[in-house]
Amino acid sequence: MPDSLAYTRNLLNLAAVIYQPADDVDRLLATFAEGLRAAGHAIGGIVQRNMRNECGPVKLMEVVDLRTDRVIPICQNLGPGSTSCRLNQAGLADAAQAVSQAIGEGVDLVIINKFGKTEAEGGGLRTELAAAIGVGLPVLTAVPERFYGAWLAFTGGYGTTLLCDGAIIADWWNETSRWAAARRRDSVGEAAA
């Protein structure tokens, strides 16, 4: 099978939760991941946590590596009133490494906290998203509604879009994990033949 056809087929394992600013998608993904881990699934990637800064209303962002529970700060405190990008490039590199390690281990599901502004502009964890898709792992991410057009351009319109609802995400996972298990069984059978 040509690589581009395999990649397109792998996009069927991809899901994006489309969310509004009022939705607590970070908590939703973290709770979903924790439930899967408690059920014995190997989950990798990152989820985001936001905390209020003691200096004001600015949120401090960090991600949690789902394989190791290591906390990775991805925000730099630029002080009150700053309008510059607060994304910490060193933290983003650590987060990318955590996702890459999960992909290398062949986890059951890769969660990447979001396809946000940085990814829409061609950076961030876009390469890791593509790598997870390329090896055929199920991938779950979140996309702010305002970046939905950039998401469609990135995926070519493939993949599944989900409402920001835990039951809907669970339904997607149940179906996707059944298909993934069937593909693994078929691959083992073909290799044995």
Short mmCIF file of the C-alpha atoms (twelve columns), coordinates in Angstrom:
data_MODEL
# 
_entry.id   MODEL 
# 
loop_
_atom_site.group_PDB 
_atom_site.id 
_atom_site.type_symbol 
_atom_site.label_atom_id 
_atom_site.label_alt_id 
_atom_site.label_comp_id 
_atom_site.label_asym_id 
_atom_site.label_seq_id 
_atom_site.Cartn_x 
_atom_site.Cartn_y 
_atom_site.Cartn_z 
_atom_site.pdbx_PDB_model_num 
ATOM 1   C CA . MET A 1   0.000   0.000   0.000  1 
ATOM 2   C CA . PRO A 2   1.486   3.408   -0.939 1 
ATOM 3   C CA . ASP A 3   2.464   5.600   2.014  1 
ATOM 4   C CA . SER A 4   -0.056  8.339   1.168  1 
ATOM 5   C CA . LEU A 5   -2.903  5.814   1.073  1 
ATOM 6   C CA . ALA A 6   -1.846  4.319   4.418  1 
ATOM 7   C CA . TYR A 7   -1.641  7.806   5.935  1 
ATOM 8   C CA . THR A 8   -5.125  8.641   4.631  1 
ATOM 9   C CA . ARG A 9   -6.489  5.382   6.077  1 
ATOM 10  C CA . ASN A 10  -4.791  6.164   9.400  1 
ATOM 11  C CA . LEU A 11  -6.610  9.506   9.534  1 
ATOM 12  C CA . LEU A 12  -9.734  7.482   10.295 1 
ATOM 13  C CA . ASN A 13  -8.204  6.857   13.763 1 
ATOM 14  C CA . LEU A 14  -8.118  10.598  14.424 1 
ATOM 15  C CA . ALA A 15  -10.690 12.532  16.434 1 
ATOM 16  C CA . ALA A 16  -10.912 16.189  17.385 1 
ATOM 17  C CA . VAL A 17  -13.138 17.586  20.096 1 
ATOM 18  C CA . ILE A 18  -14.413 20.924  18.786 1 
ATOM 19  C CA . TYR A 19  -14.910 23.332  21.670 1 
ATOM 20  C CA . GLN A 20  -15.969 26.846  22.618 1 
ATOM 21  C CA . PRO A 21  -14.098 29.155  25.043 1 
ATOM 22  C CA . ALA A 22  -16.602 28.357  27.830 1 
ATOM 23  C CA . ASP A 23  -15.963 24.579  27.554 1 
ATOM 24  C CA . ASP A 24  -13.517 23.015  30.026 1 
ATOM 25  C CA . VAL A 25  -11.977 20.746  27.397 1 
ATOM 26  C CA . ASP A 26  -8.732  20.369  29.359 1 
ATOM 27  C CA . ARG A 27  -10.516 18.797  32.320 1 
ATOM 28  C CA . LEU A 28  -12.667 16.704  29.974 1 
ATOM 29  C CA . LEU A 29  -9.611  15.182  28.246 1 
ATOM 30  C CA . ALA A 30  -7.769  14.648  31.552 1 
ATOM 31  C CA . THR A 31  -10.771 12.872  33.093 1 
ATOM 32  C CA . PHE A 32  -11.227 10.740  29.975 1 
ATOM 33  C CA . ALA A 33  -7.530  9.771   29.952 1 
ATOM 34  C CA . GLU A 34  -7.575  8.908   33.645 1 
ATOM 35  C CA . GLY A 35  -10.613 6.649   33.154 1 
ATOM 36  C CA . LEU A 36  -8.881  4.771   30.328 1 
ATOM 37  C CA . ARG A 37  -5.692  4.395   32.353 1 
ATOM 38  C CA . ALA A 38  -7.700  3.065   35.311 1 
ATOM 39  C CA . ALA A 39  -9.255  0.511   32.947 1 
ATOM 40  C CA . GLY A 40  -5.763  -0.736  31.996 1 
ATOM 41  C CA . HIS A 41  -5.246  1.025   28.655 1 
ATOM 42  C CA . ALA A 42  -1.814  2.360   27.734 1 
ATOM 43  C CA . ILE A 43  -2.436  6.062   27.181 1 
ATOM 44  C CA . GLY A 44  0.264   8.489   26.096 1 
ATOM 45  C CA . GLY A 45  0.601   12.091  25.139 1 
ATOM 46  C CA . ILE A 46  -0.278  15.170  27.133 1 
ATOM 47  C CA . VAL A 47  -3.209  16.937  28.731 1 
ATOM 48  C CA . GLN A 48  -3.199  20.571  29.799 1 
ATOM 49  C CA . ARG A 49  -3.862  22.129  33.202 1 
ATOM 50  C CA . ASN A 50  -4.438  25.835  33.703 1 
ATOM 51  C CA . MET A 51  -4.017  27.657  36.994 1 
ATOM 52  C CA . ARG A 52  -4.614  31.223  38.013 1 
ATOM 53  C CA . ASN A 53  -1.514  33.283  38.626 1 
ATOM 54  C CA . GLU A 54  -1.263  34.866  42.064 1 
ATOM 55  C CA . CYS A 55  -0.336  38.140  40.310 1 
ATOM 56  C CA . GLY A 56  -3.631  38.488  38.465 1 
ATOM 57  C CA . PRO A 57  -6.063  36.925  36.038 1 
ATOM 58  C CA . VAL A 58  -3.403  35.456  33.718 1 
ATOM 59  C CA . LYS A 59  -3.533  31.665  33.516 1 
ATOM 60  C CA . LEU A 60  -0.380  29.623  33.983 1 
ATOM 61  C CA . MET A 61  -0.351  26.623  31.690 1 
ATOM 62  C CA . GLU A 62  1.290   23.261  32.164 1 
ATOM 63  C CA . VAL A 63  0.841   19.869  30.572 1 
ATOM 64  C CA . VAL A 64  0.980   16.460  32.154 1 
ATOM 65  C CA . ASP A 65  2.756   13.561  30.436 1 
ATOM 66  C CA . LEU A 66  0.144   10.792  30.515 1 
ATOM 67  C CA . ARG A 67  2.749   8.007   30.596 1 
ATOM 68  C CA . THR A 68  4.769   9.309   33.541 1 
ATOM 69  C CA . ASP A 69  2.547   11.960  35.215 1 
ATOM 70  C CA . ARG A 70  5.464   14.388  34.864 1 
ATOM 71  C CA . VAL A 71  4.313   18.031  34.895 1 
ATOM 72  C CA . ILE A 72  5.798   20.186  32.123 1 
ATOM 73  C CA . PRO A 73  5.429   23.990  32.385 1 
ATOM 74  C CA . ILE A 74  4.578   25.426  28.953 1 
ATOM 75  C CA . CYS A 75  3.964   29.006  30.020 1 
ATOM 76  C CA . GLN A 76  6.385   31.747  30.852 1 
ATOM 77  C CA . ASN A 77  5.271   34.492  33.214 1 
ATOM 78  C CA . LEU A 78  5.846   37.744  31.342 1 
ATOM 79  C CA . GLY A 79  4.323   39.909  34.060 1 
ATOM 80  C CA . PRO A 80  1.048   41.756  34.330 1 
ATOM 81  C CA . GLY A 81  -0.128  43.598  31.243 1 
ATOM 82  C CA . SER A 82  2.061   41.702  28.788 1 
ATOM 83  C CA . THR A 83  0.421   40.884  25.470 1 
ATOM 84  C CA . SER A 84  3.303   38.813  24.095 1 
ATOM 85  C CA . CYS A 85  3.079   35.072  23.522 1 
ATOM 86  C CA . ARG A 86  3.492   33.282  26.840 1 
ATOM 87  C CA . LEU A 87  4.264   29.877  25.331 1 
ATOM 88  C CA . ASN A 88  7.549   28.546  26.692 1 
ATOM 89  C CA . GLN A 89  9.456   26.985  23.782 1 
ATOM 90  C CA . ALA A 90  11.562  24.763  26.064 1 
ATOM 91  C CA . GLY A 91  8.402   23.439  27.709 1 
ATOM 92  C CA . LEU A 92  6.848   22.868  24.298 1 
ATOM 93  C CA . ALA A 93  9.941   20.868  23.274 1 
ATOM 94  C CA . ASP A 94  9.598   18.729  26.433 1 
ATOM 95  C CA . ALA A 95  5.912   18.181  25.644 1 
ATOM 96  C CA . ALA A 96  6.797   17.157  22.086 1 
ATOM 97  C CA . GLN A 97  9.319   14.662  23.456 1 
ATOM 98  C CA . ALA A 98  6.673   13.162  25.771 1 
ATOM 99  C CA . VAL A 99  4.334   12.682  22.807 1 
ATOM 100 C CA . SER A 100 7.129   11.208  20.669 1 
ATOM 101 C CA . GLN A 101 8.013   8.703   23.394 1 
ATOM 102 C CA . ALA A 102 4.368   7.613   23.626 1 
ATOM 103 C CA . ILE A 103 4.271   7.113   19.861 1 
ATOM 104 C CA . GLY A 104 7.487   5.089   20.008 1 
ATOM 105 C CA . GLU A 105 5.997   2.841   22.680 1 
ATOM 106 C CA . GLY A 106 2.917   2.183   20.534 1 
ATOM 107 C CA . VAL A 107 0.384   3.176   23.198 1 
ATOM 108 C CA . ASP A 108 -3.311  2.358   22.747 1 
ATOM 109 C CA . LEU A 109 -4.239  6.042   22.389 1 
ATOM 110 C CA . VAL A 110 -2.268  9.260   21.944 1 
ATOM 111 C CA . ILE A 111 -3.872  12.371  23.398 1 
ATOM 112 C CA . ILE A 112 -2.505  15.752  22.364 1 
ATOM 113 C CA . ASN A 113 -4.085  18.502  24.409 1 
ATOM 114 C CA . LYS A 114 -4.963  20.727  21.495 1 
ATOM 115 C CA . PHE A 115 -4.524  21.877  17.964 1 
ATOM 116 C CA . GLY A 116 -4.434  25.573  18.813 1 
ATOM 117 C CA . LYS A 117 -3.029  28.792  17.405 1 
ATOM 118 C CA . THR A 118 0.580   27.581  17.249 1 
ATOM 119 C CA . GLU A 119 -0.429  24.382  15.397 1 
ATOM 120 C CA . ALA A 120 -2.775  26.328  13.093 1 
ATOM 121 C CA . GLU A 121 0.224   28.490  12.154 1 
ATOM 122 C CA . GLY A 122 2.315   25.396  11.322 1 
ATOM 123 C CA . GLY A 123 4.234   24.873  14.586 1 
ATOM 124 C CA . GLY A 124 3.610   23.487  18.047 1 
ATOM 125 C CA . LEU A 125 2.840   19.778  18.184 1 
ATOM 126 C CA . ARG A 126 1.781   19.544  14.546 1 
ATOM 127 C CA . THR A 127 4.726   17.265  13.676 1 
ATOM 128 C CA . GLU A 128 3.881   14.902  16.553 1 
ATOM 129 C CA . LEU A 129 0.232   14.784  15.484 1 
ATOM 130 C CA . ALA A 130 1.326   13.804  11.984 1 
ATOM 131 C CA . ALA A 131 3.762   11.197  13.371 1 
ATOM 132 C CA . ALA A 132 1.061   9.529   15.487 1 
ATOM 133 C CA . ILE A 133 -1.280  9.469   12.496 1 
ATOM 134 C CA . GLY A 134 1.514   8.149   10.285 1 
ATOM 135 C CA . VAL A 135 2.082   5.052   12.428 1 
ATOM 136 C CA . GLY A 136 -1.655  4.359   12.647 1 
ATOM 137 C CA . LEU A 137 -2.234  5.005   16.359 1 
ATOM 138 C CA . PRO A 138 -5.613  6.312   17.503 1 
ATOM 139 C CA . VAL A 139 -5.228  10.027  18.232 1 
ATOM 140 C CA . LEU A 140 -7.491  12.371  20.197 1 
ATOM 141 C CA . THR A 141 -7.053  16.134  20.357 1 
ATOM 142 C CA . ALA A 142 -9.121  19.255  20.921 1 
ATOM 143 C CA . VAL A 143 -9.612  22.106  18.479 1 
ATOM 144 C CA . PRO A 144 -10.982 25.539  19.378 1 
ATOM 145 C CA . GLU A 145 -13.847 26.302  17.024 1 
ATOM 146 C CA . ARG A 146 -12.030 29.374  15.692 1 
ATOM 147 C CA . PHE A 147 -9.243  27.104  14.339 1 
ATOM 148 C CA . TYR A 148 -11.563 24.524  12.784 1 
ATOM 149 C CA . GLY A 149 -10.700 25.718  9.243  1 
ATOM 150 C CA . ALA A 150 -6.986  25.247  9.916  1 
ATOM 151 C CA . TRP A 151 -7.758  21.796  11.344 1 
ATOM 152 C CA . LEU A 152 -9.622  20.823  8.166  1 
ATOM 153 C CA . ALA A 153 -6.705  22.050  6.059  1 
ATOM 154 C CA . PHE A 154 -4.279  19.978  8.180  1 
ATOM 155 C CA . THR A 155 -6.372  16.778  7.962  1 
ATOM 156 C CA . GLY A 156 -7.741  17.234  4.453  1 
ATOM 157 C CA . GLY A 157 -11.209 16.840  5.970  1 
ATOM 158 C CA . TYR A 158 -10.484 13.324  7.261  1 
ATOM 159 C CA . GLY A 159 -10.952 12.165  10.813 1 
ATOM 160 C CA . THR A 160 -13.863 12.501  13.189 1 
ATOM 161 C CA . THR A 161 -15.106 15.664  14.837 1 
ATOM 162 C CA . LEU A 162 -16.705 15.281  18.240 1 
ATOM 163 C CA . LEU A 163 -18.860 17.466  20.418 1 
ATOM 164 C CA . CYS A 164 -17.298 18.513  23.712 1 
ATOM 165 C CA . ASP A 165 -19.076 15.760  25.663 1 
ATOM 166 C CA . GLY A 166 -17.553 12.876  27.625 1 
ATOM 167 C CA . ALA A 167 -20.160 10.320  26.503 1 
ATOM 168 C CA . ILE A 168 -19.568 11.150  22.839 1 
ATOM 169 C CA . ILE A 169 -15.796 10.851  23.270 1 
ATOM 170 C CA . ALA A 170 -16.269 7.489   25.033 1 
ATOM 171 C CA . ASP A 171 -18.455 6.244   22.157 1 
ATOM 172 C CA . TRP A 172 -15.768 7.257   19.653 1 
ATOM 173 C CA . TRP A 173 -13.100 5.479   21.710 1 
ATOM 174 C CA . ASN A 174 -15.135 2.279   22.059 1 
ATOM 175 C CA . GLU A 175 -15.607 2.062   18.289 1 
ATOM 176 C CA . THR A 176 -12.026 3.081   17.471 1 
ATOM 177 C CA . SER A 177 -10.464 0.668   19.951 1 
ATOM 178 C CA . ARG A 178 -12.538 -2.217  18.531 1 
ATOM 179 C CA . TRP A 179 -11.307 -1.405  15.013 1 
ATOM 180 C CA . ALA A 180 -7.710  -1.066  16.238 1 
ATOM 181 C CA . ALA A 181 -7.884  -4.464  17.978 1 
ATOM 182 C CA . ALA A 182 -9.295  -6.065  14.813 1 
ATOM 183 C CA . ARG A 183 -6.497  -4.539  12.688 1 
ATOM 184 C CA . ARG A 184 -3.857  -5.849  15.136 1 
ATOM 185 C CA . ARG A 185 -5.371  -9.349  14.968 1 
ATOM 186 C CA . ASP A 186 -5.401  -9.182  11.152 1 
ATOM 187 C CA . SER A 187 -1.750  -8.042  11.097 1 
ATOM 188 C CA . VAL A 188 -0.699  -10.904 13.389 1 
ATOM 189 C CA . GLY A 189 -2.604  -13.365 11.230 1 
ATOM 190 C CA . GLU A 190 -0.999  -12.055 8.027  1 
ATOM 191 C CA . ALA A 191 2.479   -12.200 9.583  1 
ATOM 192 C CA . ALA A 192 1.930   -15.801 10.697 1 
ATOM 193 C CA . ALA A 193 0.746   -16.878 7.242  1 
# 
